[in-house]
Each structure stands twice: as structure tokens, then as C-alpha cells.
Amino acid sequence: ETPPSTVLGFGEPPRSPPTSRTGPDAAEAHPTRRLVKVVDTLDGQRDPGHVRKRGGAPRFFVVEEEAELGASRASFIPSSGLEIEWSEPDYIATAAFAGKTQSTITTSDPLVPWSLAPSQTNIQSAWELSKGADRDVLTVCVIDSGVDATHEDLQTTLGAGYDAILRQPGHVDSHGHGTMVVGVLAASPDNRLGIPGVLWHGQVDSCRFLGEDGRGYLSDAIECLRWCVEERKARLVSNSWGTYGPSRALRETMAYYAEAYGVMYVAAAGNEEVDNDDPNVAMYPAAYNLSSIVSVGATSRFGSLASFSNYASRGESVDIAAPGVDIVSTFPGNEYASMSGTSFSAPLVTGTIALMLGAGGVSTMANAADSSASACSSA
């Protein structure tokens, strides 16, 4: 599955165990590759053939540090003459799940709504008001490890797919995390198969940047953002992953799409039981100070904050919490599995916001961001 190494930006991160430390010092990154912001000079300036431009928003390039920047990280890319404004490592992000896959589960969707007791969720009441909107009206994009598009319970709302690792269209999920996230959000309801997703109507597109071990490069996550917004016209993007690397490139890209396109993001807060308000341990993108991001923690079966969930001591970088323990969802191969983590809290919130948009209860994504906390606390 790995393409030729001569094409910059392709390939999955090396297979190494995740770190147990937190914060910027624990951030992993590509050993030689950097994301580079070049000084914006003349429109139509020459695009050098040895670097790959990422997206049509902020001007970022991916370069090999030793080959193009040199050990001193020069202020110019020597062979092109492009002036560098700043550069940063190509950080690695990981899927935000806290528990490993449990045994395969056989169920019927009217009986097991994400393994939650009915008292924990008012989703039935929410469905009486809204089940979403037409596919040409409401598009949600999930950035993750992809999705198994052949799953029996994902045939109603699933739309287009793109693989940012291989730079090609299509659906694939070699890890399983993305298939579970999409299932929580949009598994086919009322079909007596598996589970019901939150969203009955609408379109859910999926972009893969996490590899088979649940890890991926932020350069590919940024490419997913570009595809979701510019090509698929998504205005609601779900992110069940995070990095300790305080990436300027990711933040600038998200801020640009929020301002220029009205995009809203839902992001998992993380599962290290740390304070996301503390920049020394924070998980991104959930901890970015952007009004367009709804950061989601996890609650237990008893309604309290889950033991693993990140939190916000000052209430700045975690906006809401939703069920995230022993969540049952779709898994590749027409299977169903149970996992825990803010990864699965986030699509519950994404789906709830989509229901509000479908009901016309909010007119813009900005209003949806303001309304989500009170709505999700009861949904």
C-alpha cells in the first residue's frame, strides 16, 4: 500500500508504539520532513517541482529538511528562491480512543443505541424534531482512518471517500477506528441491523489520513481538510484524533476555512486525563482557541466525566462532554465492536449539531457552535 518514497508526503508513519507522555515534548513527527509557510509575494509565483503544495488556503509546502532546508533550517528553500516565513515538523496525530476493540457483538439496532441506557440520551425526542436533511443540503465530513463502505449498516448516508495517504479517491479502512466513528454518526437507522446512527438523513463523506496503526501525518490531515471543504463542500467536519504538536499549519488552515467558508469543527478532547487548558499537555486541534471548534470530552455510563477524558480547568478548551464508554458501533467486515474514548463522543455531538441544522433550529454554523453545548447535554 506504500507508494514510492520519492513522492514527498506519501506513506504512513513508522510503526512505533504510542508514547505515554503528553505535551509538546511528547509530540512525534516525521524524522526529516517539515511543513513550510512561505512568504506570500507575487500571485502566480513559480511552484517548484520538488515540493508539494498543500491546499488552496494558507500557502504551505512539504520539504525534506536535509535536502532542501539544510541542517540550519535556512530562511530560503535554496533551489527555488522561495522565502520561508516559518517551518515546523510534520507532526504525527493519533486516533483518540482509550480502549481496545472488544469481542464482536451481534445486535439489532432498535435494542442497542451505542450501548447506552435510554435514560442517558434523549435521542428519540431529538428524532421527533429532526432526522437531518437532504444529501444536497447537509454534508458532514469525517477525517479519520477511512471507512469500510461495504458494511451492511453504512448504506444510507455514506457519500464520497478520499485517501490522503495515497492521494486517490475511494473508501478503505485498514484500522477500524474510522468505521466505528462513522457508524456512531450515521449507521443506517430502523433497518434491524446493528445500531442506529445519530443522523438519519444527509451525506457523510470520509477522508483517510490515519494508517493501519491509527497514526498519520498532519500534512495529510490538512489535505483532508482541503478535500472536505473545497471539493466536497462540507461545512461540518468531525475529528476524532489529536496531536500534542501545537501545529501552526493546522490551526491556520482550520481558521481560514472557518472564516472563508463558514466551516465548523467537532474535535475529540483526548484520553490522557489531562487539562487541555494547560498548553504543556494540551491535545490539538481540540485545544486551539478557535470559536469554530467544539471540543468534546467523554462521560461514563453514570453521566460523570469518564476517568480517561481530558478536561478544561478554566472551561476554555473542552466545551462539552458526551457518552464515550463502551460505545458499540460498526466495524470492518460487517462486524460490530465496542470501544471507549472521546473519539466516539465527538460523532455523537457532530450528529446532534447536524440534527439541529436539519431542523432549522440554527441558521448558521456559528449559531450551531453557540447552541451545541446546551443541546448536546440533553441529547
For each residue, the residues with C-beta under 8 A, 3 or more apart:
1: 12 166 174
2: 5 10 11 12
3: 7 10 11 166
4: 7 10
5: 2 10 11
6:
7: 3 4 10 52
8: 33 50 51 52 62 63 64
9: 33 52 54 62 217 219 220 223
10: 2 3 4 5 7 165 166 167
11: 2 3 5 165
12: 1 2 165 211 212 213 215 216
13: 16 28 30 92 211 213 215 216 217
14:
15: 213
16: 13 28
17:
18: 94 215
19: 26 28
20:
21: 25 26
22: 26 244 272 274 281 283
23: 26 27 244 280 281 282
24: 27 244 245 246 279 280
25: 21
26: 19 21 22 23 244
27: 23 24 89 91 92 243 244 245 246
28: 13 16 19 91 92 245
29: 33 89 90 91 92 245
30: 13 33 34 89 90 92 217
31:
32: 64 65 66 67
33: 8 9 29 30 62 63 64 65 89 90 217 219
34: 30 62 63 65 69 73 87 88 89 90
35: 54 60 61 62 87 88 89 90 218 219 222 247 249
36: 51 60 61 62 63 69 77 84 86 87
37: 58 59 60 84 85 86 87 248 249 252
38: 59 61 77 82 83 84 85
39: 82 83 84 85
40: 59
41: 45 83
42: 45
43:
44:
45: 41 42 82
46: 80
47: 51 53
48: 51 77 79 80 82
49:
50: 8 63 68 79 80
51: 8 36 47 48 61 62 63 68 77 80
52: 7 8 9 61 62
53: 47 59 60 61
54: 9 35 60 61 62 219 222 223 226
55: 58 60 222 223 225 226 230 253
56: 226 230
57: 226 252 253 256 257 260
58: 37 55 249 252 253 256
59: 37 38 40 53
60: 35 36 37 53 54 55 219 222 249 253
61: 35 36 38 51 52 53 54 77 82
62: 8 9 33 34 35 36 51 52 54 90 219
63: 8 33 34 36 50 51 67 68 69 77 87
64: 8 32 33 67 68 69
65: 32 33 34 68 69 70 71 73
66: 32 69 70 71
67: 32 63 64
68: 50 51 63 64 65 77 78 79
69: 34 36 63 64 65 66 72 73 74 77 84 87
70: 65 66 73 74 78
71: 65 66
72: 69
73: 34 65 69 70 87
74: 69 70 77 78 84
75: 83 84
76: 80 81 82 83 84
77: 36 38 48 51 61 63 68 69 74 80 81 82 84
78: 68 70 74 81
79: 48 50 68
80: 46 48 50 51 76 77
81: 76 77 78
82: 38 39 45 48 61 76 77
83: 38 39 41 75 76
84: 36 37 38 39 69 74 75 76 77 87
85: 37 38 39
86: 36 37 248
87: 34 35 36 37 63 69 73 84
88: 34 35 91 245 247 248 249
89: 27 29 30 33 34 35 245
90: 29 30 33 34 35 62 217 218 219
91: 27 28 29 88 217 218 243 244 245 247
92: 13 27 28 29 30 215 216 217 218 243 245
93: 209 210 215 216 217 218 221 241 242 243
94: 18 210 214 215 241 242 243
95: 144 145 175 177 210 214 215 240 241 343
96: 240 241 242 268 269 270 271 283 341 342 343 346
97: 177 214 240 271 339 340 341 343 344
98: 271 298 306 308 324 339 340 341 342
99: 102 326 338 339 340 341
100: 339
101: 176 331 337 338 339
102: 99 105 326 337 338 339
103: 337
104: 331 335 336 337
105: 102 112 328 335 336 337 338
106: 336
107: 111 112 194 195 328 336
108: 111 112 192 193 194
109: 112 113 153 187 188 189 190 191 192 193 194 195 196
110: 190 192 196
111: 107 108
112: 105 107 108 109 115 195 328
113: 109 116 118 121 123 195 196
114: 121 184 195 323 327 328 329 344 348
115: 112 326 327 328 338
116: 113 120 121 301 323
117: 120 301
118: 113 121 124
119:
120: 116 117 301 303 323
121: 113 114 116 118 323 379
122: 125 126 378 379
123: 113 126 127 198 379
124: 118 127 128
125: 122 128 129
126: 122 123 129 130 352 355 379
127: 123 124 130 131 200 355
128: 124 125
129: 125 126 355 359 361
130: 126 127 355 356 358 359 361
131: 127 189 199 200 201 355 358
132: 138 157 199 200 201 202 354 355 358
133: 137 138 201 202 354 357 358
134: 137 138 201 202
135: 138 139 157 159 201 202 203
136: 203
137: 133 134 202 358
138: 132 133 134 135 201 202 203 236 354 357 358
139: 135 159 202 203 204 205 232 233 234 235 236
140: 185 186 199 202 203 204 205 234 236 237 238 350 354
141: 204 205 206 207 224 228 229 232 234 236 237 238
142: 147 178 181 182 185 204 205 206 207 237 238 240 347
143: 207 209 221 224 225 228 237 238 239 241
144: 95 147 177 178 181 182 206 207 208 209 210 238 239 240 241
145: 95 173 174 175 176 177 178 179 208 209 210 211 212 214 216
146: 161 163 171 172 173 174 175 178 179 206 207 208 210
147: 142 144 151 154 158 161 171 173 178 179 182 206 208
148: 151 154 171 172 173 179 330 331 332 333
149: 154 158 161 171
150: 334
151: 147 148 154 155 179 183 330 332 333 334
152: 155 193 194 334
153: 109 183 187 188 191 193 194 195 330 336
154: 147 148 149 151 157 158 179 182 183 186 187 188 330
155: 151 152 158 188
156: 186 188 189 191 200
157: 132 135 154 186 188 197 199 200 201 202 203 204
158: 147 149 154 155 171 182 186 204 206
159: 135 139 203 204 205 206 232
160: 169 205 206 232
161: 146 147 149 169 170 171 172 205 206 207 208
162: 168 169 170 205 206 207 208 224 227 231
163: 146 166 167 168 169 170 172 207 208
164: 167 207 208 209 220 221 223 224 227
165: 10 11 12 208 209 211 216 220
166: 1 3 10 163
167: 10 163 164 223
168: 162 163
169: 160 161 162 163
170: 161 162 163
171: 146 147 148 149 158 161 206
172: 146 148 161 163 208
173: 145 146 147 148 176 177 178 179 208 332
174: 1 145 146 211 212
175: 95 145 146 178 210 211 212 213 214
176: 101 145 173 179 180 331 332 337
177: 95 97 144 145 173 180 181 210 214 240 339 343
178: 142 144 145 146 147 173 175 181 182 206 208 210
179: 145 146 147 148 151 154 173 176 182 183 329 330 331 332
180: 176 177 183 184 327 329 330 331 337 339 343 344
181: 142 144 177 178 184 185 238 240 329 343 344 346 347
182: 142 144 147 154 158 178 179 185 186 187 197 204 206 330 347
183: 151 153 154 179 180 186 187 194 195 197 329 330 331
184: 114 180 181 187 195 197 198 327 329 344 347 348 351
185: 140 142 181 182 197 198 199 204 238 347 348 350 351
186: 140 154 156 157 158 182 183 197 198 199 202 204 351
187: 109 153 154 182 183 184 194 195 196 197 329 330
188: 109 153 154 155 156 157 191 193 194 196 197
189: 109 131 156 196 197 200
190: 109 110 196 200
191: 109 153 156 188
192: 108 109 110
193: 108 109 152 153 188
194: 107 108 109 152 153 183 187 188 330 336
195: 107 109 112 113 114 153 183 184 187 328 329 330 336
196: 109 110 113 187 188 189 190
197: 157 182 183 184 185 186 187 188 189 200 351
198: 123 184 185 186 347 348 350 351 352 354 355
199: 131 132 140 157 185 186 202 204 351 354 355
200: 127 131 132 156 157 189 190 197
201: 131 132 133 134 135 138 157 358
202: 132 133 134 135 137 138 139 140 157 186 199 354 358
203: 135 136 138 139 140 157 159
204: 139 140 141 142 157 158 159 182 185 186 199
205: 139 140 141 142 159 160 161 162 228 232 234
206: 141 142 144 146 147 158 159 160 161 162 171 178 182
207: 141 142 143 144 146 161 162 163 164 224 227 228
208: 144 145 146 147 161 162 163 164 165 172 173 178 224
209: 93 143 144 145 164 165 216 217 220 221 223 224
210: 93 94 95 144 145 146 175 177 178 214 215 216 241
211: 12 13 145 165 174 175 214 215 216
212: 12 145 174 175
213: 12 13 15 175
214: 94 95 97 145 175 177 210 211
215: 12 13 18 92 93 94 95 210 211
216: 12 13 92 93 145 165 209 210 211 220 221 241
217: 9 13 30 33 90 91 92 93 209 220 221
218: 35 90 91 92 93 221 222 243 245 247 249 250
219: 9 33 35 54 60 62 90 222 223 249
220: 9 164 165 209 216 217 223 224
221: 93 143 164 209 216 217 218 224 225 241 250
222: 35 54 55 60 218 219 225 226 249 250 253
223: 9 54 55 164 167 209 219 220 226 227
224: 141 143 162 164 207 208 209 220 221 227 228
225: 55 143 221 222 228 229 237 253 254 257
226: 54 55 56 57 222 223 229 230 231 253
227: 162 164 207 223 224 230 231 232
228: 141 143 205 207 224 225 231 232 234 237
229: 141 225 226 232 233 234 235 237 257 261 263
230: 55 56 226 227
231: 162 226 227 228
232: 139 141 159 160 205 227 228 229
233: 139 229
234: 139 140 141 205 228 229 237 263
235: 139 229 261 262 263 264 365
236: 138 139 140 141 263 264 266 350 353 354 357 365 368
237: 140 141 142 143 225 228 229 234 263 264 265 266
238: 140 141 142 143 144 181 185 265 266 346 347 350
239: 143 144 242 265 266 267 268 285 286 346
240: 95 96 97 142 144 177 181 268 341 342 343 344 346 347
241: 93 94 95 96 143 144 210 216 221 268 343
242: 93 94 96 239 267 268 269 270 283 284 285 286
243: 27 91 92 93 94 218 247 250 283 284
244: 22 23 24 26 27 91 281 282 283 284
245: 24 27 28 29 88 89 91 92 218 284
246: 24 27 251 279 282 284
247: 35 88 91 218 243 250 251 284
248: 37 86 88 251 252
249: 35 37 58 60 88 218 219 222 252 253
250: 218 221 222 243 247 253 254 284 285
251: 246 247 248 254 255 284 285 288 290
252: 37 57 58 248 249 255 256
253: 55 57 58 60 222 225 226 249 250 256 257
254: 225 250 251 257 258 263 265 285 288 290 292 293
255: 251 252 258 259 290 292
256: 57 58 252 253 259 260
257: 57 225 229 253 254 260 261 263
258: 254 255 261 262 263 264 265 290 291 292
259: 255 256
260: 57 256 257
261: 229 235 257 258
262: 235 258 364 365 366
263: 229 234 235 236 237 254 257 258 292 365
264: 235 236 237 258 292 293 294 353 365 366 368 369
265: 237 238 239 254 258 285 290 292 293 294
266: 236 237 238 239 293 294 296 346 347 349 350 353
267: 239 242 285 286 293 294 295 296 346
268: 96 239 240 241 242 283 286 296 341 342 343 345 346
269: 96 242 276 283 286 295 296 297 298 309 310 311 312 317 318 342
270: 96 242 274 276 283 286 309 310 342
271: 96 97 98 298 308 309 310 341 342 343
272: 22 281 283 308 310
273: 307 308 309 310 311
274: 22 270 278 281 282 283 310 311
275: 278 281 282 310 311 312 313
276: 269 270 281 282 283 286 287 295 310 311 312 317 318
277: 282 287 312 313 314 315 316 317
278: 274 275 281 282 313
279: 24 246 282 287
280: 23 24
281: 22 23 244 272 274 275 276 278
282: 23 244 246 274 275 276 277 278 279 286 287 317
283: 22 96 242 243 244 268 269 270 272 274 276 286 287 310
284: 242 243 244 245 246 247 250 251 287 288
285: 239 242 250 251 254 265 267 288 293
286: 239 242 267 268 269 270 276 282 283 293 295 296 310 317 318
287: 276 277 279 282 283 284 295 317
288: 251 254 284 285 293
289: 316 317
290: 251 254 255 258 265 293
291: 258 366 369
292: 254 255 258 263 264 265 365 366 369
293: 254 264 265 266 267 285 286 288 290
294: 264 265 266 267 319 320 349 353 369 372 373
295: 267 269 276 286 287 312 317 318 319 320
296: 266 267 268 269 286 318 319 320 321 322 342 345 346 348 349
297: 269 305 306 309 310 311 318 320 321 322 324 342 345
298: 98 269 271 305 306 308 309 321 322 323 324 325 340 341 342 344 345
299: 303 304 305 306 309 321 322 323 324 325 345
300: 303 304 305 306 307 323 325
301: 116 117 120 323 325 326
302:
303: 120 299 300
304: 299 300
305: 297 298 299 300 309 311 321
306: 98 297 298 299 300 309 321 324 325 340
307: 273 300
308: 98 271 272 273 298 340 341
309: 269 270 271 273 297 298 299 305 306 321 324 342 345
310: 269 270 271 272 273 274 275 276 283 286 297 318 342
311: 269 273 274 275 276 297 305 318
312: 269 275 276 277 295 315 316 317 318
313: 275 277 278
314: 277
315: 277 312 318
316: 277 289 312
317: 269 276 277 282 286 287 289 295 312
318: 269 276 286 295 296 297 310 311 312 315 321
319: 294 295 296 372 373
320: 294 295 296 297 349 372 373 376 377
321: 296 297 298 299 305 306 309 318 324 345
322: 296 297 298 299 345 346 348 349 376
323: 114 116 120 121 298 299 300 301 327 344 345 348
324: 98 297 298 299 306 309 321 327 340 341 342 343 344 345
325: 298 299 300 301 306 340
326: 99 102 115 301 338 339 340
327: 114 115 180 184 323 324 338 339 340 341 344
328: 105 107 112 114 115 195 336 337 338
329: 114 179 180 181 183 184 187 195 336 337 338 339 344
330: 148 151 153 154 179 180 182 183 187 194 195 335 336
331: 101 104 148 176 179 180 183 335 336 337
332: 148 151 173 176 179 335
333: 148 151
334: 150 151 152
335: 104 105 330 331 332
336: 104 105 106 107 153 194 195 328 329 330 331
337: 101 102 103 104 105 176 180 328 329 331
338: 99 101 102 105 115 326 327 328 329
339: 97 98 99 100 101 102 177 180 326 327 329 343 344
340: 97 98 99 298 306 308 324 325 326 327 344
341: 96 97 98 99 240 268 271 298 308 324 327 344 345
342: 96 98 240 268 269 270 271 296 297 298 309 310 324 345 346
343: 95 96 97 177 180 181 240 241 268 271 324 339 346
344: 97 114 180 181 184 240 298 323 324 327 329 339 340 341 347 348
345: 268 296 297 298 299 309 321 322 323 324 341 342 348 349
346: 96 181 238 239 240 266 267 268 296 322 342 343 349 350
347: 142 181 182 184 185 198 238 240 266 344 350 351
348: 114 184 185 198 296 322 323 344 345 351 352 376 379
349: 266 294 296 320 322 345 346 352 353 372 376
350: 140 185 198 236 238 266 346 347 353 354
351: 184 185 186 197 198 199 347 348 354 355
352: 126 198 348 349 355 356 372 375 376 379
353: 236 264 266 294 349 350 356 357 368 372 375 376
354: 132 133 138 140 198 199 202 236 350 351 357 358
355: 126 127 129 130 131 132 198 199 351 352 358 359 379
356: 130 352 353 359 361 362 368 371 372 375
357: 133 138 236 353 354 360 361 362 368
358: 130 131 132 133 137 138 201 202 354 355
359: 129 130 355 356
360: 357 363
361: 129 130 356 357 371
362: 356 357 367 368 370 371
363: 360 367
364: 262 367 368
365: 235 236 262 263 264 292 368 369
366: 262 264 291 292 369 370
367: 362 363 364 370 371
368: 236 264 353 356 357 362 364 365 371 372
369: 264 291 292 294 365 366 372
370: 362 366 367
371: 356 361 362 367 368 374 375
372: 294 319 320 349 352 353 356 368 369 375 376
373: 294 319 320 376 377
374: 371 377 378
375: 352 353 356 371 372 378 379
376: 320 322 348 349 352 353 372 373 379
377: 320 373 374
378: 122 374 375
379: 121 122 123 126 348 352 355 375 376
